[in-house]
């Protein structure tokens, strides 16, 4: 069976975005149909045919319940901050809920103030 890191590799198309409890607000790190590309423990997000919107790396905590991931942007307003998140993953879907850097890791994917939820399907 493939590890979560192996399953994450490749390209993912965003199908859901929620921030601070609002569905599809203006988004500086993604856009409808944005593509998340994961290579190793690095990532970048771009609109098809466009420049990257955000890039960085991540640390998996796949043995925790719920499974955890820390996003560390290397570009943009959150550059250098560690954003604690949780995730669910299958061969074809990936969803995460990330808290602001000064908050605790979310315990579920329900969203709310200070939480960003994104869902993807394999591109």
Secondary structure by P-SEA (a helix, b strand, c coil): cccccccccbbbbbccccccccccccccccccbbbbbbccccccccccccccccccccccccccccbbbbbbbcccccccbbbbbcccccccccccccccccccccccccccccbbbbbbccc
